[in-house]
Each structure stands twice: as C-alpha cells, then as structure tokens.
Amino acid sequence: MPKIKILPHEELCPNGAEIEATVGKSVCENLLDNEIDLEHACELSCACTTCHVIFKEGFDSLNESTDDEEDLLDKAWGLEPKSRLSCQTIVDENDLTIEIPKYTINMVSEIHPKKESKATQMEKKLSKKDFSLSNSAVNHISNLLEKNKSSGVRVSVKSSGCSGYAYDLSFVQKAEQDDYKASVEDINLYISEESLIFLKGTEIDYVTKGLNSELIFNNPNISAKCGCGESFSIDQNLFQKA
Ligand code: FES
C-alpha cells in the first residue's frame, strides 16, 4: 500500500502525519478518509483551489493535470512548480510527500467554519500603515453610509474574474467576529484577516476623471490587472512571506 507523508501544518496536522493511501482515490479523498480536514469547498469538482497541495516527493508519478486544473492553480495561494489540486491527483503505487499551504483563497468557508484564532481573543486594530482612506474617499464613503443607513463598511477580497481576485465593499451594521477594525472619522472600517493579507498597505482614494468618479484601490500587492479593470492578481511572493 502506498504511503502519503504530510508535512506539519499548523492547523490541520501540527505534527505531520503518514497515512496508508488507497490506490485509485485522489490525494484529497485519502486525506479526508484519514481525518486530515483539508478544505474542499467545491466538493472535489475542480472548481475551487482550496485543496491545493505542494508535492515534495512523488510529483512525477502523478496523473497529468487538465487545463481546468492548470487554470485554477494559477489562482492558488503559494503556488509552486510542484503544486496540484489534490482532488485531481490520483494515488497510484508510489509513495508521496505533500505540504499543505498555510492559506487557501477560500474566503467563505461554509463547509468548514473557521476555528477561532488566538488573535480573535484580543481586539484587532487596523493601523494607517495597514489600510487607509484618502480624504475624498472618507467623504464619499460617509455619504454612502448615510444613504445605506449603515454604520460601517467591510472591505474584502474575493476570488473572481479573469485575473483571480476582486474587491468587495459592503455596508454593514457590525463587524464579523474576527475582523480587524479601525475608525476613520465617522466610518467604522472592518477587514477580515484573510482579506488583510491581500490588502496590507492599501489606500482607497476617490478620484474624478472627466464626468466619472470612482473609488480606486492603490494596492501595493497587485502584480497585474485584467483589461476590464474588474479583477486583479496578486504578487505570489506575498504568500511565501505570509
Ligand atoms: S476541492 Fe475544489 S478543486 Fe479540489
């Protein structure tokens, strides 16, 4: 029976593990069968990237990846040359060693509710260095808050579009449990821990060009934007550092 060695992962497998794998099943299924609760938000249908793993040994023995898998992998956190979506890799007679990346891009983890992190036990404050608003953005967002009868704005990054990620601004009455928070004039600003990794150092500005005005994200972590301006991709080094 082939073995899968899993390198230590802070939450899922703190001491590492070695499991006896079933041939013909995917790496992801084998992990789940052995109570290693790897995220699999699309239920193994090659439609998310949450089951991303990096093969440290055995990569060359794996079945070939499909175009769909390759396209999705481009959006995965901490992509490496030997990255695969574990739900798409089928175990054969060869032993494998895998690393589970520290993060996934799954921003809405309904299937696996997030465990409360240590950081949630203390107030998490956003500094100006983390995230800021220009004066014109403050004025504009204040007006929007009034119109929406809301007391706060939640800024998120979601997996979306042709370049991988998109910003989302929602008007809310209160923070989510693990949000980072700041008060800027009369605006309560909330950002989740996952989104802050993408947004660190961002300033939102409100600019007018000709007849149009819009909120602009000046985000130092972006590596490219798509032509339509709707989505962007992130400098992968960010995830290596995280
Ligand atoms: S679980 Fe979604 S791609 Fe593998």
Boltz pocket constraint, residues with backbone or C-beta under 6 A from the ligand:
constraints:
  - pocket:
      binder: B
      contacts: [[A, 28], [A, 39], [A, 40], [A, 41], [A, 42], [A, 43], [A, 44], [A, 45], [A, 46], [A, 47], [A, 48], [A, 49], [A, 50], [A, 51], [A, 52], [A, 85], [A, 86], [A, 87], [A, 88]]
      max_distance: 6.0
